[in-house]
Structure formats: structure tokens, C-alpha cells
Amino acid sequence: RLQYALTRQAVKFIVMQKHVKVDGKVRTDMNYPAGFMDVISLEATKELFRLLYDTKGRFALHRISPEEGKYKLCRIKSSQLGPKGVPYVNTHDGRTIRYPPPDLKAMDTAMLDIATGKITKFCKFTVGNIAMVINGNSVGRVGVITHIEKHPGSDDIVHMKDLANHEFSTRFENVFVIGEGKEPWITLPSGKGIRLSILEEREVHHKALKKQIAFYEQRKRTVLS
């Protein structure tokens, strides 16, 4: 996607030279399964990316600052007591963290310091917090949780509203809280998680095409003059 390697062999050369890090650790396996919220760093170019979803459900490499690259968000899958009564939580990326904050429960989101592997702060899965949909038909959309509809014995439904005041809903387990209130703890890709209609997408493409045509016409006039 970054056009740094055009062939499989080129990808192998890059990763085997230890240029690629995922969550602060060098990965030499070009088939390493990077996932949602992972921080990918390229040492040679000093670039950092966070792996997010776009509104079409595709993985998007979102460029981030070095300061933001020091942490990642993890959703809590379960909270339990281990041997000798040691509390621990399991996160969506396969981590096991011992002695978490007492108020941290399943479906909450924790901010994890990548260097130390410790939780710095967390936010609750509750009405009023901003979240991203990570599965289902609304994958990639970002909005504020407005209502949680309980259905005992079935899937709970979460109602959300995005920055354009579009309302949508999805299953409870598809929602990933990314901040407190309306302020996300991470920067979002272009579009801010707002899904456009077909007509709105066409309008955006037409504007981009007009700008491109105008640029080439200006360039052509400059060359001829």
C-alpha cells in the first residue's frame, strides 16, 4: 500500500533487514498477522502508522506522530482472577495484563504504553463516549454512543451518531470505544469515520477529477509558454 515494495521478493528483503516493527518489536516474518490498532514503524524512513478500518471495511494505514506512536488502544475481552487470586485481563490483541485497575471490565478500552506494556488510563463502554465499529455492515464508522438497547437472551444493540448527525446501530460486540466523550484518543483517517452515500462519493470524485484536470492544464500552459 505504501509502494515501498512492488514484489514479494522486495517485501522479504525489507523485513529480513529488520526495518519493520509492529508494536515496538522487530518482525522479520512477512506473513506476520498485524491487526486492528497495531502501530507499525519503519525505521529507515522514520514513519509510523496505525492500522485502522476505513468506512468500506478495508484496513487503512493511518500516518501518526511519534508521540501518538508510543501507545495503542486495547479492548478488554475478559476480566478474571488467576491462581492465588491474582486479577488479570485479556485484550483483543492477545495480551494478558496482570493487576489491572479495579474498575476495568470487559468491553472497556485501555490505553497501553507500548514500551512498558502497562495500562496508563482507560475509558468505560458507556453512553456518551466515542467509538468505532470494527465488524458488521457499519465497519469503520465512528460515532458517539447514544443508547444501548438490552435484549436478554439475544444480541444487545448499540445506537450511535456520527459527526454528520447520521444515526446507525450495530451489535454490542462490534463496538470499540476509542475515547472519552466526543474526543478520540487517537487521530482518525480522512473522513473521520463518516460514511458517504453514493451521490456524495460521486461528488467528491468529480471535485478531485476537476482539480487534477486543472493542474495538468496549468502545467501544459507553463510548458508551452
Sequence and secondary structure as in RCSB ss.txt:
>XXXX:A:sequence
RLQYALTRQAVKFIVMQKHVKVDGKVRTDMNYPAGFMDVISLEATKELFRLLYDTKGRFALHRISPEEGKYKLCR
IKSSQLGPKGVPYVNTHDGRTIRYPPPDLKAMDTAMLDIATGKITKFCKFTVGNIAMVINGNSVGRVGVITHIEK
HPGSDDIVHMKDLANHEFSTRFENVFVIGEGKEPWITLPSGKGIRLSILEEREVHHKALKKQIAFYEQRKRTVLS
>XXXX:A:secstr
  SS SSHHHHHHHHHTT EEETTEE   TT    TT EEEETTTTEEEEEEE TTS EEEEE  TTGGGEEEEE
EEEEEE GGG EEEEETTS EEES  TT  TT EEEEETTT  EEEEE S TT EEEE SSTTTT EEEEEEEE 
 TTS  EEEEE TT  EEEEEGGGEEE EETTEESS   TTTT    HHHHHHHHHHHHHHHHHHHHHHHHHHH 
